[in-house]
């Protein structure tokens, strides 16, 4: 079964995304389009993933700027990391989620006649 709704060309990152989120969009979008698992309906999840990942980087940069761990920043970073990880899993961007079956290409459809039944 082919996913006919799959995005096959990487669109540019939305202009409203922060710089770090745009960088993440550009990093992951080629792989998602190549695997043909992303549809336009998934863009909200992708945007949220990119924002969360960018926010982790922003928080880390702030922690480094102040030269130590601020407890509130550390807690926020842990929360945002968890959010990014959840979105990454939904998008198939983690090793475990990539190992799960995906939509198959033409010619790979199961045919009950192949089972001799």
C-alpha positions in Angstrom: 0.0 0.0 0.0 1.5 3.3 -1.1 0.8 6.5 0.9 -0.5 8.6 -1.9 -0.9 11.6 0.4 2.8 11.5 1.4 4.8 14.7 1.1 7.5 14.0 -1.5 9.3 17.3 -1.6 10.6 19.1 1.4 8.8 22.4 1.8 10.6 25.4 3.3 10.3 25.8 7.1 7.5 28.1 8.1 8.6 31.7 8.4 7.3 32.0 12.0 9.6 29.3 13.3 12.5 30.5 15.5 16.0 30.1 13.9 16.8 26.9 15.9 13.5 25.3 14.9 14.1 26.2 11.2 17.5 24.5 11.4 15.9 21.3 12.8 13.2 21.4 10.1 15.9 21.6 7.4 17.8 18.7 9.1 14.9 16.2 9.4 12.6 17.1 6.4 14.7 15.4 3.7 14.7 12.1 5.5 10.9 12.3 6.2 10.1 13.0 2.6 12.4 10.3 1.4 10.7 7.8 3.6 7.3 9.0 2.4 5.7 8.8 5.8 4.8 12.5 6.3 1.6 14.0 5.1 0.4 17.7 5.2 -1.7 16.6 8.2 1.5 15.9 10.1 3.0 19.4 9.7 1.6 20.5 13.1 3.4 17.7 14.9 6.6 18.4 12.9 6.4 22.1 13.7 5.9 21.3 17.4 8.8 18.9 17.3 11.1 21.5 15.7 10.0 24.2 18.2 10.7 21.9 21.1 14.0 20.9 19.8 15.0 24.5 19.1 13.9 25.4 22.6 16.1 22.8 24.1 19.0 24.4 22.3 18.0 27.9 23.4 17.8 26.8 27.0 21.1 25.1 26.9 22.7 28.2 25.4 21.2 30.3 28.2 22.5 27.8 30.9 26.0 28.1 29.4 25.8 31.9 29.3 25.0 32.1 33.0 27.8 29.7 33.7 25.8 27.3 35.8 22.6 25.3 36.3 19.6 27.4 37.1 17.1 24.9 38.6 14.1 26.4 36.8 15.9 26.4 33.5 17.0 22.8 34.1 13.4 21.7 34.9 12.1 23.5 31.8 14.8 21.9 29.6 13.9 18.4 30.9 10.2 19.0 30.2 10.9 20.3 26.7 13.3 17.4 25.9 10.5 15.0 26.8 8.1 16.8 24.6 10.6 16.8 21.7 11.2 13.1 22.2 7.5 12.3 22.1 7.0 14.2 18.9 10.2 12.6 17.4 8.7 9.2 18.1 5.4 10.1 16.5 7.3 11.2 13.4 9.5 8.2 13.2 12.7 10.1 14.1 13.9 7.8 16.9 15.7 4.4 16.4 12.8 2.5 18.0 10.1 4.3 16.0 12.1 3.8 12.7 12.2 0.0 13.4 8.4 -0.2 13.3 6.7 -1.2 10.1 5.7 1.7 7.8 3.5 2.0 4.7 4.9 -0.3 2.0 5.8 0.5 -1.6 3.9 -0.8 -4.7 4.4 -4.4 -5.3 4.9 -5.3 -1.7 1.2 -5.8 -0.8 0.3 -9.0 0.9 -1.6 -11.3 -1.3 -3.5 -14.1 0.4 -3.0 -16.3 -2.6 0.7 -16.3 -1.8 -0.2 -18.3 1.3 -1.6 -21.2 -0.6 -5.1 -20.8 1.0 
